[in-house]
Every structure is written in C-alpha cells, then in structure tokens.
C-alpha cells in the first residue's frame, strides 16, 4: 500500500491523508432532503437492501419541519454507515 503526502486544509487545520485510520467506503450516497417523512422510509429501505454493503449515506437536512430528521437519526443510531448532517 502506498503512502499519500497530500493533505486537506479545513479552516486552520491541516489533516494529512496518511493520518486517516479508517477505510473509505466504495460508494458515498449523498441524499439531500426536506420534509420527506412520507417518502423517506421507502427510500431508506431501498438503500438498506442494496447488495453492496460498502457504502456511506450522507443525509443532508435542508430545514425539514416534519419528522424527516428524526427518521434519519434513528437509522444513524442503528447503522454506522449513515450520517445525518443538519
């Protein structure tokens, strides 16, 4: 395995790629949503049924006023591959 010398600059912090201690998933699913409580259960069930399990789901709440964020919080608590960004 080769070593990377590249780095990411986030605000005032420099983070070298070689310092990452976790494997990157094969697929990143980026899912923005807003007030989608009625459709999220079917969407999340579909994502969970995929045959490729090496993914991360980045769910981005765009100011929901319904129970959408709560649904994603519950899924994130059960599945470490899911992250809710509010």
N, C-alpha and C positions, 0 to 999 in steps of 0.2 A: 504494500500500500504506500502510495507516495505522500509526501508531506506538502501541505499548502502554505505558502507565505503570504497569501492575500489577507486582507483584513477589511472589516466593516467599520465605518465610523458612525456611531449613533450619538448625536449631541456631542458631549465632551469625552465620550468613552471610545476606546479602540478595542475591538474584540477580534482576536486572530482566529481564523477558521480552524487552525490546528488545536485550539482550546476546546472545541466542541466535544462533549463527552457522550453524545447520543447520536444514533444513526438517523439520517434524514429519511423520511418516508419516500416511497416510489412516486406517489401521487399526492398533490395538495388540492383539495376541493375548496374553493373559495365561494361561499354562499351568502350574499347579502340578503337581508330580509327586513320586512316592515309589516307589522300587523298581519302575520301569516299563520296564526294559530289554527286556522281551519285546514290549511294545506300542509303544514309542517309535519304532522305525524306520518302522512303517506310519503313525503319526501325523505324523511329520516329513516323510515322503514326500508325504502328502496336503497338508500346508501348503505345501510347495515347489511343488506342481502347480497352485496357485490361479492364476487368470488375472490377478488384481490383484496386481501385484508391489510396490506401495507399502504395505508393512506392516512392523511390527517384531514379533518374537516375544520375549516376556519369559518365559523358562522359570525357574520357581522350584522349587529342590530342597528338599523337605521332609524331609531327613535320609535320603536313599537310602543303602542299604548294598550295592547291586548296581552295575552298570556304567552306570546311567542318566546320571549327571553326565558321565561320560567321553564318552558318545554326544553329549550337548549341547555339550560343549567342542569336540569335533571339528567339529560343524556350525557353531558360532560362529566357528571358525577359518577356515572356508570361506565363510561368509556373514555380512557385516557387519550384516544386519538381525536377527540372532539374538544375544540376550544371556542368559547364564546367571547367575542370582542364587543363590548358595549360602549 
